[in-house]
Amino acid sequence: MKIFKFGGASVKDAEGVKNLVKILEKSGKDQTLIVVSAMGKTTNSFELVVKNYFENKQELSYSLNQIYDFHNKILSELFLESNNPIFSEVKDILENLKVFLSRNKSPNYSFVYDQVVSFGEILSSKIISSYLNYVNIKSNWIDARLLIKTDSKYRDANLNWEVTQNSITNNINNSVLNITQGFIGSDENNFNTTLGREGSDYSAAIFAYCLNAESVTIWKDVPGVLNADPRVFKNPKLLKKISYTEAIELAFYGASVIHPKTLQPLQKKEIPLYVKSFLDPLSKGTVISRGSKIDPEIPCFIVKRNLCLLKLSSLDFSFIVEDNISDIFQILHENKMKVDLIQNSAISFSVCVFDKYYRLKELLSILKATFKVEYTENVSLFTIRHFNENSAKEILKNNRLLLEQRTSETLQLVVD
């Protein structure tokens, strides 16, 4: 069985849905399960609904109507007859959401978020399944919430693998074309849950693992995995092959490859993952699998912006030892700092952090009570995997080097 995952960009409008059909016709649709995300920026629209529900009730109806109009426009471009059942089905789905919002008593933002945002994937999968049947491609719509079972950690739920495995194995017919939702599941009380960052990719991996699939293909608006972000670096090159381990390494350093939690279940059963372009479906793209680390073996460039570089040293010039480092990490944790790089010497400790929650001022105040603190804001961290002697020249040509760290395969440069 093959697993195809289509993200929001690939089904952002009626043309995207029609292109999905073309991909199925070229790539094969038998013994296939399609996992879809919400259409376009629909998740953002539902997030606004949640925000309005808690903070701006006057705008709630307007934000819901915007979502209805967006999906209704896609329907009108896909289906010639306005009396097709999918029109009323979409309307009923959004009416059910309104009922939930009118009856909900929970003040828990994350709980409400998961109940509301899940509707994006439900709408998307319903529309696509209906259109497939409309163009005589028989498809079986599956509610992922009945199969993907999780705990109640809303917005970042943890999978119950045993229950999920049994549910998927016993309820999916491998011989037909199935369509379901990414990103969403449900807890033991059957409330909606979402799987957190890169949740739709993770859903595809879950289904692949439980069904012993032969492969997973993620359809994106790029030709595959590139060795650099084209928005930052000139002339990025396509990576034809990447090992699971290498892909996890790249993701760890911040590359928008595939999230490690997606790769881990695939790695366990050695299920290859293809990243291909929905604009050029017959191209080979990138395959992530067991084997050679990377092909071609060229430098891979990753950049993180808007970081802060801290240099800490003891007030009495004594050594920075384990107790000091332990205390530093505890303070960083308490202030919700994301650590991207560390380096220490006998009398100093440098750390590059991302101040996601704007707590730098409080952090500095705490650290200065114990350490001499130097800091530089708005620095950039460049990571180069498989670097060579020319890799850093272009980066350092226009930037001042603040800190350098290297291993046999990875070079990291903090610059401003």
The 8 nearest C-alpha neighbors of each residue, nearest first, counted from 0:
[[1, 212, 30, 31, 213, 173, 2, 214],
 [2, 0, 31, 214, 212, 213, 215, 32],
 [1, 3, 215, 32, 31, 33, 216, 214],
 [4, 2, 33, 216, 215, 217, 34, 32],
 [3, 5, 34, 217, 33, 35, 216, 218],
 [6, 4, 35, 218, 9, 34, 217, 36],
 [7, 5, 36, 9, 8, 35, 4, 10],
 [6, 8, 39, 38, 36, 37, 10, 9],
 [9, 7, 11, 39, 10, 6, 38, 220],
 [8, 10, 7, 15, 6, 11, 5, 219],
 [11, 9, 15, 16, 38, 7, 8, 12],
 [10, 12, 39, 38, 8, 7, 9, 15],
 [13, 11, 15, 14, 10, 73, 16, 38],
 [14, 12, 73, 16, 15, 77, 76, 17],
 [15, 13, 17, 16, 12, 18, 10, 11],
 [14, 16, 10, 18, 12, 13, 17, 9],
 [17, 15, 19, 13, 10, 18, 14, 12],
 [18, 16, 14, 20, 19, 15, 13, 21],
 [17, 19, 21, 15, 20, 16, 14, 22],
 [20, 18, 16, 22, 17, 21, 15, 23],
 [19, 21, 23, 17, 18, 22, 24, 16],
 [22, 20, 18, 24, 23, 19, 25, 17],
 [23, 21, 19, 25, 24, 20, 26, 18],
 [22, 24, 20, 26, 27, 28, 21, 25],
 [23, 25, 21, 22, 27, 26, 20, 28],
 [26, 24, 22, 23, 27, 21, 281, 280],
 [27, 25, 23, 22, 24, 28, 280, 281],
 [28, 26, 23, 24, 25, 29, 22, 31],
 [27, 29, 23, 31, 176, 30, 24, 26],
 [30, 28, 31, 176, 27, 175, 174, 0],
 [31, 29, 174, 0, 175, 173, 176, 1],
 [32, 30, 1, 176, 29, 28, 0, 2],
 [31, 33, 177, 2, 178, 176, 3, 1],
 [34, 32, 178, 3, 4, 2, 177, 179],
 [33, 35, 4, 179, 180, 181, 178, 3],
 [36, 34, 5, 180, 181, 4, 6, 124],
 [35, 37, 6, 7, 120, 181, 199, 180],
 [36, 38, 120, 119, 123, 7, 41, 42],
 [39, 37, 7, 11, 10, 41, 123, 40],
 [38, 40, 11, 7, 8, 41, 10, 37],
 [39, 41, 43, 42, 38, 44, 7, 37],
 [40, 42, 44, 43, 39, 38, 37, 119],
 [41, 43, 45, 44, 40, 119, 116, 46],
 [44, 42, 46, 41, 40, 45, 47, 116],
 [45, 43, 41, 47, 42, 46, 48, 40],
 [46, 44, 48, 42, 47, 116, 43, 41],
 [45, 47, 43, 49, 48, 44, 42, 50],
 [46, 48, 50, 44, 45, 49, 51, 43],
 [49, 47, 45, 51, 46, 50, 62, 52],
 [48, 50, 52, 46, 47, 51, 112, 45],
 [51, 49, 47, 53, 52, 48, 54, 46],
 [52, 50, 55, 54, 48, 59, 53, 56],
 [53, 51, 49, 56, 50, 54, 48, 59],
 [54, 52, 51, 50, 55, 49, 56, 108],
 [53, 55, 51, 50, 52, 56, 49, 57],
 [56, 54, 51, 57, 58, 52, 53, 59],
 [55, 57, 59, 52, 58, 51, 54, 53],
 [58, 56, 55, 59, 60, 51, 61, 52],
 [57, 59, 61, 56, 60, 55, 51, 62],
 [60, 58, 56, 51, 62, 61, 57, 48],
 [61, 59, 63, 62, 58, 64, 57, 56],
 [60, 62, 64, 58, 63, 59, 65, 57],
 [61, 63, 65, 59, 64, 60, 48, 58],
 [64, 62, 60, 66, 65, 61, 59, 67],
 [65, 63, 67, 61, 66, 62, 68, 60],
 [66, 64, 62, 68, 63, 67, 69, 61],
 [65, 67, 69, 63, 64, 68, 70, 62],
 [68, 66, 64, 70, 65, 69, 71, 63],
 [67, 69, 71, 65, 66, 70, 64, 72],
 [70, 68, 66, 72, 67, 71, 65, 73],
 [71, 69, 73, 67, 72, 68, 74, 66],
 [70, 72, 74, 68, 73, 69, 67, 75],
 [73, 71, 75, 74, 70, 69, 68, 76],
 [72, 74, 70, 13, 76, 71, 75, 12],
 [73, 75, 71, 77, 72, 76, 78, 70],
 [74, 76, 72, 73, 77, 78, 71, 79],
 [77, 75, 73, 74, 78, 13, 72, 79],
 [76, 78, 74, 75, 13, 73, 79, 130],
 [79, 77, 80, 75, 74, 76, 81, 83],
 [78, 80, 81, 77, 75, 76, 83, 74],
 [79, 81, 82, 78, 83, 75, 77, 84],
 [82, 80, 83, 79, 78, 86, 75, 84],
 [81, 83, 80, 84, 86, 87, 85, 79],
 [82, 84, 81, 85, 80, 86, 78, 87],
 [85, 83, 86, 87, 82, 88, 81, 129],
 [84, 86, 88, 87, 83, 89, 129, 126],
 [87, 85, 88, 84, 89, 83, 90, 81],
 [86, 88, 90, 89, 85, 84, 91, 83],
 [89, 87, 85, 91, 90, 86, 84, 92],
 [90, 88, 92, 91, 86, 87, 85, 93],
 [89, 91, 87, 93, 88, 92, 94, 86],
 [90, 92, 94, 88, 89, 93, 87, 95],
 [93, 91, 89, 95, 94, 90, 88, 96],
 [92, 94, 96, 95, 90, 91, 97, 89],
 [93, 95, 91, 97, 96, 92, 90, 98],
 [96, 94, 98, 92, 93, 97, 91, 99],
 [95, 97, 93, 99, 94, 98, 100, 92],
 [98, 96, 94, 100, 99, 95, 101, 93],
 [99, 97, 95, 101, 96, 100, 102, 94],
 [98, 100, 96, 102, 97, 101, 103, 95],
 [101, 99, 97, 103, 98, 102, 96, 52],
 [100, 102, 98, 99, 103, 97, 96, 104],
 [101, 103, 99, 100, 98, 104, 97, 105],
 [102, 104, 100, 99, 105, 101, 111, 98],
 [105, 103, 102, 106, 101, 100, 107, 99],
 [104, 106, 107, 103, 111, 110, 108, 102],
 [107, 105, 108, 104, 111, 110, 103, 53],
 [108, 106, 110, 105, 109, 111, 112, 104],
 [109, 107, 111, 110, 112, 106, 49, 53],
 [108, 110, 112, 111, 153, 107, 154, 113],
 [111, 109, 107, 112, 113, 108, 153, 114],
 [110, 112, 114, 108, 113, 109, 115, 107],
 [111, 113, 109, 115, 110, 114, 116, 108],
 [114, 112, 192, 116, 110, 115, 111, 191],
 [113, 115, 111, 191, 112, 117, 116, 110],
 [116, 114, 112, 113, 117, 118, 111, 45],
 [115, 117, 45, 118, 113, 112, 119, 114],
 [118, 116, 119, 115, 120, 114, 113, 183],
 [117, 119, 121, 116, 120, 115, 122, 114],
 [120, 118, 37, 122, 117, 121, 116, 41],
 [119, 121, 37, 123, 36, 122, 180, 118],
 [120, 122, 118, 124, 119, 123, 125, 117],
 [123, 121, 125, 119, 120, 124, 118, 126],
 [122, 124, 120, 126, 37, 125, 121, 38],
 [123, 125, 127, 121, 126, 122, 128, 120],
 [126, 124, 128, 122, 123, 127, 129, 121],
 [125, 127, 129, 123, 124, 128, 122, 130],
 [128, 126, 130, 124, 129, 125, 131, 123],
 [129, 127, 131, 125, 130, 126, 124, 138],
 [130, 128, 126, 132, 127, 131, 133, 125],
 [129, 131, 133, 127, 132, 128, 126, 134],
 [132, 130, 136, 128, 133, 134, 129, 127],
 [131, 133, 135, 136, 137, 129, 130, 134],
 [132, 134, 130, 131, 135, 129, 136, 78],
 [135, 133, 131, 132, 136, 130, 137, 129],
 [136, 134, 132, 133, 137, 131, 130, 138],
 [137, 135, 132, 131, 134, 138, 133, 130],
 [136, 138, 132, 135, 131, 139, 176, 175],
 [139, 137, 176, 177, 128, 132, 136, 140],
 [138, 140, 177, 178, 176, 141, 137, 175],
 [141, 139, 178, 177, 179, 128, 138, 142],
 [142, 140, 179, 143, 178, 139, 177, 180],
 [141, 143, 144, 145, 179, 140, 180, 146],
 [144, 142, 146, 145, 147, 180, 179, 184],
 [143, 145, 184, 185, 142, 146, 147, 183],
 [144, 146, 143, 142, 147, 185, 184, 148],
 [145, 147, 166, 143, 144, 163, 167, 148],
 [146, 148, 184, 163, 144, 143, 145, 185],
 [149, 147, 185, 163, 159, 186, 184, 146],
 [150, 148, 158, 186, 159, 157, 185, 156],
 [149, 151, 186, 157, 152, 156, 158, 159],
 [152, 150, 153, 186, 156, 149, 192, 187],
 [153, 151, 156, 150, 155, 154, 157, 192],
 [152, 154, 155, 109, 151, 192, 156, 110],
 [155, 153, 193, 195, 109, 156, 113, 194],
 [156, 154, 195, 194, 153, 152, 193, 157],
 [155, 157, 152, 194, 153, 150, 149, 193],
 [158, 156, 149, 150, 159, 155, 152, 194],
 [157, 159, 149, 160, 148, 156, 150, 147],
 [160, 158, 149, 148, 161, 162, 163, 157],
 [159, 161, 163, 158, 162, 164, 148, 149],
 [160, 162, 164, 163, 159, 165, 166, 158],
 [163, 161, 165, 164, 160, 159, 166, 148],
 [164, 162, 166, 160, 147, 148, 165, 161],
 [165, 163, 161, 209, 167, 162, 166, 160],
 [164, 166, 168, 162, 163, 167, 169, 161],
 [167, 165, 163, 146, 169, 164, 168, 170],
 [166, 168, 170, 164, 169, 165, 146, 171],
 [167, 169, 165, 166, 170, 164, 171, 210],
 [170, 168, 166, 167, 165, 171, 172, 164],
 [171, 169, 167, 168, 166, 172, 146, 165],
 [172, 170, 167, 173, 169, 168, 177, 141],
 [171, 173, 174, 175, 170, 177, 169, 176],
 [174, 172, 30, 175, 171, 0, 31, 176],
 [173, 175, 30, 172, 29, 176, 31, 0],
 [176, 174, 30, 173, 29, 177, 172, 31],
 [177, 175, 138, 31, 30, 29, 32, 28],
 [178, 176, 32, 139, 138, 140, 33, 175],
 [179, 177, 33, 140, 32, 141, 34, 139],
 [178, 180, 141, 34, 143, 140, 142, 124],
 [181, 179, 35, 34, 120, 143, 124, 36],
 [180, 182, 199, 202, 34, 35, 36, 183],
 [181, 183, 198, 199, 194, 193, 202, 180],
 [184, 182, 193, 181, 192, 194, 117, 144],
 [185, 183, 144, 147, 192, 148, 191, 143],
 [184, 186, 191, 192, 144, 189, 148, 190],
 [185, 187, 149, 189, 150, 188, 151, 190],
 [186, 188, 189, 185, 150, 148, 149, 190],
 [189, 187, 186, 190, 185, 151, 191, 150],
 [190, 188, 186, 185, 187, 191, 144, 145],
 [191, 189, 185, 188, 186, 192, 114, 187],
 [190, 192, 185, 114, 113, 184, 189, 186],
 [193, 191, 185, 184, 113, 153, 183, 156],
 [192, 194, 183, 154, 182, 195, 113, 156],
 [193, 195, 198, 155, 156, 182, 183, 154],
 [196, 194, 155, 198, 154, 193, 197, 156],
 [195, 197, 198, 194, 155, 258, 199, 182],
 [198, 196, 200, 199, 195, 201, 258, 182],
 [197, 199, 182, 194, 201, 195, 196, 200],
 [200, 198, 181, 182, 202, 201, 197, 36],
 [201, 199, 203, 202, 198, 197, 261, 204],
 [200, 202, 261, 198, 204, 199, 203, 205],
 [203, 201, 199, 205, 181, 204, 200, 182],
 [202, 204, 200, 206, 201, 205, 207, 34],
 [205, 203, 207, 201, 202, 206, 261, 208],
 [206, 204, 202, 208, 207, 203, 201, 209],
 [205, 207, 209, 203, 204, 208, 210, 202],
 [208, 206, 212, 204, 210, 205, 209, 211],
 [207, 209, 211, 205, 206, 210, 204, 264],
 [208, 210, 206, 164, 207, 211, 205, 168],
 [209, 211, 207, 212, 208, 206, 168, 167],
 [212, 210, 208, 209, 207, 213, 0, 268],
 [213, 211, 0, 207, 210, 214, 1, 208],
 [212, 214, 0, 1, 270, 211, 215, 271],
 [215, 213, 271, 1, 270, 212, 272, 2],
 [214, 216, 2, 272, 3, 273, 1, 271],
 [217, 215, 273, 3, 272, 274, 4, 2],
 [216, 218, 4, 274, 3, 273, 275, 5],
 [219, 217, 275, 277, 5, 276, 274, 4],
 [218, 220, 276, 221, 277, 275, 217, 9],
 [219, 221, 276, 277, 278, 222, 9, 218],
 [222, 220, 276, 223, 219, 275, 224, 277],
 [223, 221, 276, 284, 275, 220, 224, 237],
 [224, 222, 284, 274, 285, 275, 221, 225],
 [223, 225, 238, 285, 237, 256, 274, 226],
 [226, 224, 237, 227, 236, 238, 235, 223],
 [225, 227, 299, 236, 235, 300, 238, 237],
 [228, 226, 300, 235, 225, 299, 229, 232],
 [227, 229, 230, 231, 232, 235, 225, 226],
 [230, 228, 232, 231, 235, 227, 233, 234],
 [229, 231, 228, 232, 233, 227, 235, 234],
 [230, 232, 229, 228, 233, 227, 302, 301],
 [233, 231, 229, 228, 230, 227, 235, 234],
 [234, 232, 235, 229, 231, 230, 227, 228],
 [233, 235, 236, 232, 229, 227, 228, 226],
 [236, 234, 227, 226, 233, 229, 225, 232],
 [237, 235, 225, 226, 234, 238, 227, 224],
 [236, 238, 225, 224, 239, 226, 223, 235],
 [237, 239, 225, 240, 224, 294, 285, 295],
 [238, 240, 285, 294, 237, 286, 284, 295],
 [241, 239, 294, 286, 293, 285, 238, 287],
 [242, 240, 293, 287, 292, 245, 246, 286],
 [241, 243, 292, 288, 245, 289, 244, 287],
 [244, 242, 246, 245, 288, 287, 289, 247],
 [243, 245, 247, 242, 246, 248, 292, 241],
 [244, 246, 248, 242, 247, 243, 292, 249],
 [245, 247, 249, 243, 248, 244, 250, 242],
 [246, 248, 250, 244, 259, 245, 249, 251],
 [249, 247, 245, 251, 246, 250, 244, 252],
 [250, 248, 246, 252, 254, 251, 247, 245],
 [249, 251, 254, 253, 247, 252, 248, 256],
 [252, 250, 248, 249, 253, 247, 254, 259],
 [251, 253, 249, 250, 254, 248, 382, 301],
 [254, 252, 250, 251, 255, 301, 249, 303],
 [255, 253, 250, 249, 256, 301, 252, 251],
 [254, 256, 257, 250, 253, 258, 249, 228],
 [257, 255, 254, 250, 224, 258, 246, 249],
 [256, 258, 255, 259, 250, 261, 246, 262],
 [257, 259, 261, 260, 250, 197, 256, 262],
 [260, 258, 262, 261, 247, 263, 257, 250],
 [259, 261, 263, 258, 262, 201, 264, 257],
 [262, 260, 201, 259, 258, 204, 263, 200],
 [261, 263, 259, 265, 260, 264, 266, 243],
 [262, 264, 266, 265, 260, 261, 259, 267],
 [265, 263, 267, 266, 262, 208, 204, 261],
 [266, 264, 270, 262, 263, 267, 268, 269],
 [265, 267, 269, 263, 268, 264, 262, 270],
 [266, 268, 264, 265, 269, 263, 270, 208],
 [267, 269, 266, 270, 265, 264, 208, 211],
 [270, 268, 266, 267, 265, 271, 289, 288],
 [269, 271, 265, 214, 268, 213, 266, 272],
 [272, 270, 288, 214, 287, 269, 215, 273],
 [271, 273, 215, 287, 286, 216, 214, 288],
 [274, 272, 286, 216, 285, 215, 217, 275],
 [275, 273, 217, 223, 285, 284, 216, 218],
 [276, 274, 284, 223, 218, 222, 219, 273],
 [277, 275, 222, 219, 278, 279, 221, 220],
 [276, 278, 280, 218, 279, 219, 220, 275],
 [279, 277, 276, 280, 220, 221, 219, 222],
 [280, 278, 276, 277, 281, 282, 222, 275],
 [279, 281, 277, 282, 276, 278, 22, 275],
 [282, 280, 279, 283, 25, 26, 276, 275],
 [281, 283, 280, 284, 279, 275, 276, 222],
 [282, 284, 281, 285, 275, 239, 280, 286],
 [285, 283, 275, 223, 222, 274, 282, 239],
 [286, 284, 239, 223, 274, 240, 273, 224],
 [285, 287, 273, 240, 272, 288, 239, 241],
 [288, 286, 241, 272, 242, 271, 243, 240],
 [289, 287, 271, 242, 243, 286, 290, 272],
 [288, 290, 242, 243, 269, 291, 287, 266],
 [289, 291, 242, 288, 292, 241, 243, 293],
 [290, 292, 293, 242, 241, 289, 294, 240],
 [293, 291, 242, 241, 245, 290, 294, 244],
 [292, 294, 241, 296, 240, 291, 295, 242],
 [295, 293, 296, 240, 239, 238, 241, 292],
 [294, 296, 297, 293, 238, 239, 240, 237],
 [297, 295, 294, 293, 298, 385, 292, 238],
 [296, 298, 295, 385, 299, 386, 226, 294],
 [297, 299, 385, 386, 384, 383, 300, 296],
 [300, 298, 226, 384, 383, 227, 297, 385],
 [299, 301, 383, 227, 382, 226, 298, 384],
 [302, 300, 382, 254, 381, 227, 383, 253],
 [303, 301, 381, 380, 382, 304, 300, 379],
 [302, 304, 380, 379, 381, 301, 305, 253],
 [303, 305, 379, 306, 378, 302, 380, 377],
 [306, 304, 377, 378, 379, 307, 303, 353],
 [305, 307, 353, 378, 377, 352, 304, 379],
 [308, 306, 376, 352, 351, 375, 377, 378],
 [307, 309, 351, 375, 374, 350, 376, 352],
 [310, 308, 374, 350, 349, 373, 351, 311],
 [311, 309, 349, 373, 348, 372, 374, 350],
 [312, 310, 372, 348, 347, 371, 370, 349],
 [313, 311, 347, 371, 370, 346, 348, 314],
 [312, 314, 370, 316, 315, 317, 371, 346],
 [313, 315, 370, 371, 316, 312, 369, 317],
 [314, 316, 317, 313, 312, 318, 370, 371],
 [317, 315, 313, 314, 346, 318, 312, 319],
 [318, 316, 315, 313, 346, 319, 314, 345],
 [317, 319, 346, 345, 320, 316, 313, 347],
 [320, 318, 346, 345, 323, 347, 317, 313],
 [321, 319, 323, 322, 318, 324, 345, 346],
 [320, 322, 324, 323, 325, 319, 326, 318],
 [321, 323, 325, 324, 320, 326, 319, 327],
 [324, 322, 326, 320, 321, 325, 319, 327],
 [323, 325, 327, 321, 326, 322, 328, 320],
 [324, 326, 322, 328, 323, 327, 321, 329],
 [325, 327, 329, 323, 324, 328, 322, 330],
 [328, 326, 324, 330, 329, 325, 323, 331],
 [329, 327, 331, 325, 330, 326, 332, 324],
 [328, 330, 326, 332, 327, 331, 333, 325],
 [329, 331, 333, 327, 328, 332, 334, 326],
 [332, 330, 328, 334, 336, 329, 333, 335],
 [333, 331, 335, 329, 334, 330, 328, 336],
 [334, 332, 330, 335, 331, 329, 336, 328],
 [333, 335, 331, 332, 336, 330, 358, 362],
 [336, 334, 332, 333, 331, 337, 356, 355],
 [335, 337, 331, 354, 334, 353, 352, 332],
 [338, 336, 353, 352, 339, 335, 354, 355],
 [337, 339, 352, 340, 351, 336, 353, 350],
 [338, 340, 351, 352, 337, 341, 353, 350],
 [341, 339, 351, 350, 338, 342, 352, 349],
 [342, 340, 350, 349, 351, 343, 339, 348],
 [343, 341, 349, 348, 350, 340, 344, 404],
 [342, 344, 348, 347, 349, 341, 345, 346],
 [343, 345, 347, 346, 348, 342, 319, 318],
 [344, 346, 318, 319, 347, 343, 320, 317],
 [345, 347, 318, 319, 344, 312, 316, 317],
 [348, 346, 312, 344, 311, 343, 345, 319],
 [347, 349, 343, 311, 310, 342, 344, 312],
 [350, 348, 310, 342, 309, 341, 343, 311],
 [349, 351, 341, 309, 340, 308, 352, 342],
 [350, 352, 308, 340, 339, 307, 338, 309],
 [353, 351, 338, 307, 337, 306, 339, 336],
 [352, 354, 306, 337, 355, 336, 307, 338],
 [353, 355, 357, 336, 356, 352, 359, 358],
 [354, 356, 353, 357, 336, 337, 335, 358],
 [355, 357, 354, 358, 335, 336, 334, 359],
 [358, 356, 354, 359, 355, 360, 361, 353],
 [359, 357, 361, 360, 356, 362, 334, 354],
 [358, 360, 362, 361, 357, 363, 354, 334],
 [359, 361, 363, 362, 358, 364, 357, 365],
 [362, 360, 364, 358, 359, 363, 365, 334],
 [361, 363, 359, 365, 364, 360, 358, 366],
 [364, 362, 366, 360, 365, 361, 367, 359],
 [363, 365, 361, 367, 362, 366, 360, 368],
 [366, 364, 362, 363, 367, 368, 361, 369],
 [365, 367, 363, 368, 364, 369, 370, 362],
 [368, 366, 370, 369, 364, 365, 363, 371],
 [367, 369, 366, 365, 370, 364, 371, 363],
 [370, 368, 367, 366, 371, 314, 313, 365],
 [371, 369, 313, 367, 314, 312, 366, 372],
 [370, 372, 312, 314, 311, 313, 367, 373],
 [373, 371, 311, 310, 370, 367, 374, 312],
 [374, 372, 310, 309, 311, 371, 375, 308],
 [373, 375, 309, 308, 310, 372, 376, 307],
 [376, 374, 308, 307, 309, 378, 377, 373],
 [375, 377, 307, 378, 306, 308, 374, 305],
 [378, 376, 305, 306, 307, 379, 375, 304],
 [377, 379, 415, 306, 305, 376, 414, 307],
 [380, 378, 304, 414, 303, 413, 306, 415],
 [379, 381, 413, 303, 302, 412, 382, 414],
 [382, 380, 302, 412, 411, 301, 379, 413],
 [381, 383, 411, 301, 410, 300, 302, 380],
 [384, 382, 300, 410, 299, 386, 409, 298],
 [383, 385, 409, 299, 386, 298, 408, 382],
 [386, 384, 298, 408, 409, 297, 383, 299],
 [387, 385, 298, 384, 383, 390, 409, 410],
 [386, 388, 390, 389, 385, 298, 391, 297],
 [387, 389, 390, 386, 391, 392, 385, 298],
 [388, 390, 387, 392, 391, 386, 393, 298],
 [391, 389, 387, 386, 388, 392, 298, 393],
 [390, 392, 394, 393, 389, 395, 388, 386],
 [393, 391, 395, 394, 389, 390, 396, 388],
 [392, 394, 396, 395, 391, 390, 397, 389],
 [395, 393, 391, 392, 396, 397, 398, 390],
 [396, 394, 398, 392, 397, 393, 391, 399],
 [395, 397, 393, 394, 398, 392, 399, 391],
 [396, 398, 395, 394, 399, 393, 392, 415],
 [399, 397, 395, 415, 414, 396, 400, 394],
 [400, 398, 414, 415, 401, 395, 397, 396],
 [401, 399, 414, 402, 413, 398, 395, 412],
 [402, 400, 414, 413, 399, 403, 415, 412],
 [403, 401, 413, 400, 412, 404, 414, 411],
 [402, 404, 412, 411, 413, 405, 401, 400],
 [405, 403, 411, 410, 412, 402, 406, 342],
 [406, 404, 410, 409, 411, 407, 403, 408],
 [405, 407, 409, 408, 410, 404, 411, 384],
 [406, 408, 409, 405, 410, 385, 386, 384],
 [409, 407, 385, 406, 384, 386, 410, 405],
 [410, 408, 384, 406, 405, 383, 385, 407],
 [409, 411, 405, 383, 382, 404, 386, 406],
 [412, 410, 382, 404, 381, 403, 405, 383],
 [411, 413, 403, 381, 380, 402, 414, 382],
 [412, 414, 380, 402, 401, 379, 400, 403],
 [415, 413, 400, 401, 399, 379, 378, 398],
 [414, 378, 399, 398, 379, 400, 377, 413]]
